């Protein structure tokens, strides 16, 4: 808030004419002259002011626009202001309570609904417009910007206000340029080669930030090492990333030490007859056109090497459970030398798939323990680019219970050659159920919202449906193994018969009419009694299972987890409240305040514990509060209070203040400026309450 704003803002966030006169002074708002005349109609005035420091080319700057009623009668219509942006400036953003702005052809039009009306002497909330400043050729030495408001009498003396802002020349700019080179005329396949990368400052200002170079290696080229004073390199998925701290900075015309990248060149079947290698700077500087450079080098054959590659394929989109199908395997020489040895491929069949037979000229296969091994004599050898006859494996696909909803089948070449990365290939194929199969599924849910009180009863609903594409005609049996501390009370549901033995509930339904596809049996409701929290723990996990040998076993069991709380007595009725006690800013230390109170009519005796699992990006600094002690481990803060004075009904413990430190914005996980932090209250060894606060982190 700028100087004087405190005097202009009233308690509702608006502005009065009297306060504008106090701050602006005579003459700064032309429309305020004569504001004391009697019976003036609605008469709007506008004032425009530049805010912020000096403006340079390429900057973003802001203007504030204030609209007031200089008349004595209320202005009730929607208020519209227009701002014809000067040459070289473009509209960026707007802000201001109730204002809505659009831009077209360089003219910004902003409207305020003025739904409550604007009394004489009152002003609308301030409208802030942000604009981007272009180059000196576009803007000139200053920007002159005017705003106009339309409403009121015909006297335009206070319907428009203008402001001029001088533009200061920008300081010199950093402009990094990268050059990639190779000291030679050709590269031999199968050999090592070294490329040079040089980074220089071609700008007129210093470059002080660390430098990162990314080199995307071409096909057939693998990274060996990177060297150069101050450089550090790593490689992932064919991209080499090298960084230099540039701790001394680069003045205009200076260069970093040369970076040498040593690589291995594969076979010509991988590289082709040349490699084109490019290096790029990860930088946002004055000139992007010199941030990337490439070099192309011819590749000549080295000593010829055999390089077998295997490909596995399936000639369809899906397989059907319970049917036979075939996969194809092809082995080719992609090297630059001949392959003369016998060839062996190994195929580990996935679950639910059984080997039937093979076909393919010269191939011979055997199967053991689900692994198919096939050999070919390759008596004539394979010249570069040649392939063996296609091998076809015929298999039987079992039920979808065995295979799941897809099969992934892989084949590998035994042995090693010039490049082992192409010696294995896989294919994944969806599996669809066979024609007309019953597939029962069960769903279990808690009817009381996932929360029960120890010592009370609660109910669960169980629904059995046919998720298959064929009818289910047999009787249905559901079993429910009750968890520790829970006992069976009753079971209801049309057509269901329910019994219990040894903690296992068994429910049967005759299903006399059968279940068509997508049909469900009537809901089965089980009522159970929940024991003490010592018997159940603080959670119940209860599962129901439908006894069925059908198309899919994965949906035959369903579980639900329910939180168990103690009945309100002693300390069990305590409540916790957590707030963010300050505006949170990246890179700063901020505070949370936590209050524990006893709203019950029971006395609470004994130690109170609060745990706070801090979100990623925050770390514990300290805790304060009379009687509180705290420590942190693994991001979880644990604070205890002896509660020696006993927590009487209606009383509260002293406020616990936690100070945390936030990492910088670019290091904060999650990619969002909103964060949620929760604290749990523990008394008598049980969680009795939780409080969460969600707030925004500012980047100042």
N, C-alpha and C positions, 0 to 999 in steps of 0.2 A: 504494500500500500504506500503511495507516494505522500510526501508532506502535504498536509491539508486535508487528506481524505478522511481522517478521523472526524474532522468537523463537518464534512459533507454527508457522511453516512448517518441516517437515522436508525432507530431500533429495528425497523422492518427491512433494512437493506436498501431503501430508496434515497432520494436527495431532495432537499427543499430549496426553493428559490432564495430564501433568506441566507441559507448556508452557502449556496453558490456565490452570492454577492460578497459574503465575507471572505471567501477564499480567492476568487478570481479578481475582484477589484473592478472599479469602474472601467467600462470600455471593452473588457475582455469578452463579454457576451452582450452583443448589441441589443438583442431582443429583450433584455431585462430593463432597459430604460423605459420609463413610463409605466412600470408595473403597478404604481399606486393609483392609476386612474380608476375611477369608479365604473362599474358595470362593463368592464372589458370582456368581450366574448372569449371563447377558447382561442388561444393564440400560442402556437408552439414555436420554440426557438431551439437552435442547435449549436453546440460548441464542439470543436475538434482539437485534440491535443496529442502531440507526439510524446511517447513515454520511452524510457530506457536511455542508454548511453549513446555515444557516437555511432554512426552507421557507416559501414563499409560496403563496397561492391560485393555481391554474393551473399550478404547477410539477410536475415529475417528480422523485421522490426515491427513495432506495434503502435497503433493509434487508438485513443479513447474518444468515444463520441457520447455526449450527454444531451438528452432531449428534455426540455422543461416546458411547462405551461405558464406563459407570461400573462395570460388573461385572468379574469375573475370567475369565469364559468368553467365547469368541468369539461374536459376533452374526453369524449366517450368512444370515438372511432379508433379503428386500427391505425397505428402510426407506422409510416413508411419513410425510411431515409435511403438516399442513393449516394454512392461514392464512385465517381468516375476516376478510376486509377490512372495515374500519369504513365507516360511511356516508360517502358523498361521495368515496370513493377507488375507482379502477379499476385492475385488473391491466394492466401494460404489457409487461414482458419478464422473462425469468429467465436466469441464467447460473450455471455451476458444473459442473466436470468430472463427468460421469456423471449429472447430475440431469436430469429431464424433468418439466415442469410443465404442468398444464391448469387452466382456470378455468371454473366453472359456478355461476351464481347468487351471485356475489360471494365464493365460496370457492375458494381456490387450493390444489390438491392436487399435491404434488411427490413423485416416487419416485426412489430410487437403487437400482440392482440389487445393490449391495454384493456383487458377484460374487466378490471375493477374501476376503470375511469381514472383520469388524471386531474386532480383538483388544482385550482389556481395556486401557483407558487410551488407545486410539487414537480418532481423530475422522475423519469423512468430509470430503471437500473442501467448502469453504464454499459455500453456496447464496446467491446474491444475487437478491433480488426488487425490481424497479422498479415503482412505482405512480404513477398520475397523481392529483394533488390537485384536487378540484373547487372550487366557489365557497364563500364563507363561509356561505351559507344551507345548503349541503349538508354541510359539514364541521364547522362550529363553530370554536371557538378552538384546538382541538388534535385530534390523531388518537391513539387508543389502539389498538394492534395487537398481537394475540397469535398465537403459533404453538404447535402441539401435535405431539408425536411419539408414535406408538403402537407400543410393543414393550417387553417386560421385565416387571417386577413390577407389582403393582397400586398401588403408591405413586405418585400423580400429582404429587408435590411438585416433581420436576424434569422432568416430561413436558410442561410448558407454560412459556413465558416471554413476557412482555409488555413493551412499550415505549411510552412516551408522548412525542409530539413536538409542541411548540407551533407554531402557524401565525402567521407574521408578515404583517401587512397588506401588500398590494402597493402599489408607488408609483403615482402618477398615470399614466394611459395615454393614448397618442396615439390620436386618432380623427379621421382625415381624412374630409371630406365634400365631394362635388362637386355643383355646380349648373350646369345647362346652360340657356341662355335665348336668345331671339331678339327683337330690338328692332323689332317690327313685327307687322302683322296677317296679311299674306299675302306670298307669294313669286311672282314672275312666271317662267314657264318661259322658258328661254333667257337668263336674267339671272344676275348674281352676287348673293350674299347672305352676310352675316356673322353667325356664331353666337358667343355669349360663353360661356366656361367659367371658373368660379371654384372654387378649392380652398381650404377653410378647415379649421382645427383645432377640432373640437367636443368634444375630449376634455378631461381634467383633468390631462394631462401633456404635455410638449413633444413635437413631431414634428421629428426631426433628419435623417431620411434624405432622399435625393433623391426627387422626386415624378415619377411617370409616369402620363400620361393617354392612354387609347386611345379613339379615336372611329371606330366602324365606319360609314362613310358609306352611306346608303341607296341603293337602285337609282336611277340617273339623276343622281346627284350626284357631282361630281368635285372633288378638292382643288386649291385655288389656292395659298394661303399661310397661315402662322400667325404671329401677332405678339403681343407682350407681354413686358415687361421680364423677362429671365432665361430665357424660354422658347425651346426649340429643337424644331422639328417635322420629321418625315419621313413619307412615304407609301409604302405597298406594298400592292398588290392590294386597294385600296379601304379600307384601314385606315390612319388617321392616328395616329402615335405621337408625343406631345410630352413632353419632359422638362424639369424645372427642378431645378437643383442644390440649392436650399433651403439654401444655405451658412450662412445666419444662423439657421436653424431657425424653427419656428413655435410660439410660446407658445399656451396655450389661448385661443381666441377670435380669433387672428390668421389672416389670409388671404394667399395669394400674389397677385401682380399678376394682373389679369384676362387670360386668354388669348383672343384673337380668332382664329377660324377662318373664312377666306374661301373660299367654294366657288362652283362654277358649277352652276346648275340646268338639267338637260336638258329634253327635250320631255315633255309630259304623258303620252305613250305609254310613257315610261320611268318617270316618277315616280308616275303616278296623280294623284289630286286632292289629295294631301297628302304631305309628307315627315315622317317620324318619325326624329329624329336623337338618338342616345344617346352619352354620354361615360361612361367607366368608369375608376376608379383601379386601377392594378396595385399593390395594397397588402394586407398582412395586418395589420389593426389591430383595435381593440377592438370595432368595430361595422361589419359588412359591409353592413348594410341601407342605409347612406347613401353607398356607394362607387359608385353608378351613378345617373344622372339622364337623363331624356329630355325632349324637347320636340317637339310636333307642330305643323306650320305648314301652312295650306291653300296649294295651288298653283293659280294662275290662269293662263289662256292668255296667253302673250306674243305677239309677232308670229309668225304661222304660218310654219313652215319645213318643207320637204320633207326626209324622212329615209328613204331606201331601205334595206331590209335583205334579205339573200339567205340562203336556206336550201337545203342540199344533203342529199339522203337517198337510201337504197337500200332497196328493199322486200324484203329477205331477210336471212338470217344469215350465209351464206358464198357465195363464187363458186367455180366449178370451173374449173381451168386448161383452156384450149383451147375454152371455150364463149363464147357471146355473152350480154350482160346489159345492163341499162339503169339509169341514175341519173336522179333527178328534181331539178329546180332550180325554186325559187319565189322571186319577187321581190315584196315588199310595201312599202307606204308606212306606216311606223310613226311618222311625224312628225305635227305638228298643222297643216300646210299642204299644199297640193296639189303633186304632182310632175307636170310637164307635158312634160319633155324626153324624147327617145328614150332607151332603156335598152340598155346593152351589158354583157354578162357574158363573162368570160374563164375558160376551164377548162384548166389545164395538166395533161394526162394523165400519170399515173405510168408508170414503166418497165414495158414489157411489155403496155400497154393501147393499142389502136388504135381510132380513131374510125370508126364506120360511118355513122350517120345521126342526124337529129334529128326531133322531132315536137313540136307545140304551136302553137296558133292564134296567128298573127302573128309567130312566131319564124323567123329565118333564120340558118343557121350555116355557117361555113367552117373548114377546118383547115389549119394550116401548121406543120411541124416539131414535131408533137405538141401544139400549142396550138390549142384550139377557141375561136373567137370567135363569139358569137351576139348578134344585135341584135333589138330590138322597137321599132316606131315609136311606141308609146304615144300614138296620135293622140287618144284620148279623155281622156288624163290619168288620174292616180290620186289620188282623194281620200284623206284620212286613213283608214287601216284597210283600204283596198282593195289587191288583188293582181293582177298580170298572170296570164294563163293559164300553167299549169305547163309548163315546158320539159323534155322527156325526151331524154336523150342515150343513144344505143345504141352500145355499144362491144364489141370482141372482146378477151377476156383471153387472153394468151399462155401459154407454159409457166411452170411454177413456178420454173424457172431464171431466167426474165426478171423475174418479178414479186416473187419472194420469197414468204414465207408470208402476206403481207397487202398490200393496196393501199390507199394513202391518197390520196384525190382531193379537190381543193379548187377552189372557184369564187370569183371576185371580181367586184364591180361596178366598172366603170371610172368615174372621175370622183369628185367630192367633194360631200358634203351636210352636213346638220346634225350627223351623228354617223357618223364613218368606222369606228368599232369594230365595226359590224354589217354591213360591206360585204364580208366574206369568211367562208366557212363550209367546213368539211371533213368528210369521212366516211371512216372506216377499216373495211375489210371483210376478214375472213380469206379466204385462198385455199387451197382443198384440191386435192390432185393429181387429175388425170383418172383415169378407170377403168383399173385394172390396169396400173400403170407400174412398170418396173424402176428401182431407185434404189440403185446400189452405193455403199457407204461404206467408208472405210479407217480403221483405227486402228493407230497405231504406238506401241510402248512399249519401254522399256529394261529388260532382264531383270536387270541388276546393281544396281538400286536408285538409279539416277540419278547414280552416281559412278564415274569410271574413272581409272586411273593411266596417265600418259603412258608410252609405250613398251610397253604391254601390249595384249592383245586383249579385245574385249567383244562382246556380242550384242544384237540388237534383234529383237523379234517384230512381225510385220505380220499383221493380220487383216482380211479383206475379207468384208463381209456385205451382204445385200440388205435395205435399209431401206425399200423401196417396198411397194406393195400389189399388184404383179404379178410374174411370174417373170422372172428374168434368165437367158438361155439362151446368150449369146455367150461365146467365150473371154475370159479376163480377163488384162489386162496391168498390172503395177505397175512404176513406175520410182522409183528412189531416187538422188538426186543427192548423192553423199557430200561432206561438208564438207571444207574444207582440212585437210590433215594426217592424213586418214583414208583407208585403202586397203582394198579388198575382199579378204576371205579365203575365204569360202565361203557358200553358201546351201542350206538344206535345208527340206523340207516336202513331204508326200505330194502328188504330182501336179504340183509346181512344177518348172519349168526356169529356171535362173538363169544369167545371163551378165553380164560387165562390160566397158565400153569407155569410156576417157577419164574415169574416175571416176564414170560413171553405171551403176548396176546396173539391169538389166531382167529382170523375172521374169514368166513366163507360165504360165497354168493353162488346160487345155482346157475345164474346166467341162462335161464331157460330160453329166452328169446334170442340169445346170441348178441354179439356186438359187431355191427357193421363198421366199415372204415370210418374213423373219427368219432364214433359213438363212445359214450362213457357210462359206467354203472352209477347208480345213486351214490351220493356222498356218504362215506362212512365216518362217523364222528366218535372219537375216543375221548372219554373224560378220565383224567388221572388225578391222583392226590400227590402233591409235592411235599417231601419231607423237609427236614431242617437243612440249612445251608451247609452244615457240617457234613451231611450225607450227600448232597447234590453238588457241592462246589458252587461257584458263581455262574456256571453255565450248564444247560442241559442240551445234549445232542441226541436227538431221537430220530431213528430211521425206520421206514416202512419198506417191506420187500414183497413184491408180487411173485409167487412161485409159478414160473412159466419157463418152458423150453421153447422160445419163439424166435423170431427173426433177429432180434437185437436184444442182447442181455444188458447193454449199457443203461437202458432206461427202466430196468426192473427194480431199481432201488432209488429212494429219494430220502434225504435227511433234512432236518431243520434244526437250527441252534437257537436256544431261548436263554435270555439272561435271567438269573435268579437274584432277587433282592430280599433283604431281611424285612420283616415287619417293623413298623416304626416303633421303636422302644429304645431307651437310652440314647446312644449317639447315632442311631440309624436314620433319624430324621434330619440330620444336619444338611445344610445347603451351602454350595460354594458359588461365588460369583467372580468372574475374571474380566478385566477390562484392559485395553491398551491405554496406558497413562500418558502417552505422549504421541506426537506425530512421528511415525517411523520413517527413517531416511536411510537409504543404502549407504553402507560404509560407516555408520554411526552407532553409538551405544544408545539404546532406548529401554523403556521400562514397562513392565506389566504390573498391575495391582490385583491381588487376590484376597478376597474376604470370605471368612468362614463364620456362619451364624447358625444359631439354634432356634428355629421357628416353632419347635414343638413345645409341649407342656411337660417334657421329661428332662431331668438333669442328665448332662453328658459328662462322664468322668473318664480320665485317662488320655493317653497320647493321641494327638491328631497328626495325620500324615497327608501331605499334598504331593502328587507327582505331576510333572509337566514334561511331556515328550516334545522337545523343541523341533520346529520344522527345519528342514535342510536349509543351510545358509545362515542359521543363527547359532550362536554359541553362548554358553552361560558365563557371565562375568562375576556377579555377586548377588547376595540376597540381604534384605534388611527387614526389620519388623521386630518389635519387642517380644522376646521369648522364642523367636523362630531361629532354627539352624538349618543350613542347606548344603548339599553337595551335588555334583553332577557326574554321571558316568555314561559314556556312549550317547550323549545328546539328551539323556533323561535327567531332569532335575528332581531331586527328592528333598522335600522340606518337612521338618517335624516341629511340633510344638508340644511341650510337656502337659499343657492344660492343667497346671497345678492348682489353679484357683477354681477349677471346675467351671464348665460352660453351662450357665443357668438358662432356663427357658427365656427366650427373647434376647439373649446376649450374643455377642460376637467376639471372636479373637482379634487381637491387633492385626492391622492390615499387613500382609506379606508383599513386599516389593521385590520383583525379580528384574535385575539389569542384564540385558543381553546385548551382544554385538552382532551387527549384520555385515555380511560380506558386500563387496561392490556389486552394482547392478549386473555387470556382465558375468559375474561368477554365481549369481543367484540361480538356483535350479528351478525348473518348472516353466519358465518363459512367461510368467504372469506377475503383475504388480500386486495381486491380491493373495493373502495368506491366511490360513486358519490355524489357530493354536488352542489346544484343549488342556485343561487341568482336571485331574481326578482327585476326589476327596475319599480318604480311607480312614475308617474308624473301626476299632475292634477287629482288625484284620480283613475287613470287607469294604468293597467300593460302595459308597452310599450316595454319591452324587458326582456329576461332571458338569463343567462349564466351558464353553468354547467361545472364542471371539474371532471374528473375521474382519480384517482391516486392510487398508492399502498401504504399500510402501512407496515413499516418494523418492524421486531421483533429482536432487537439487544440484 
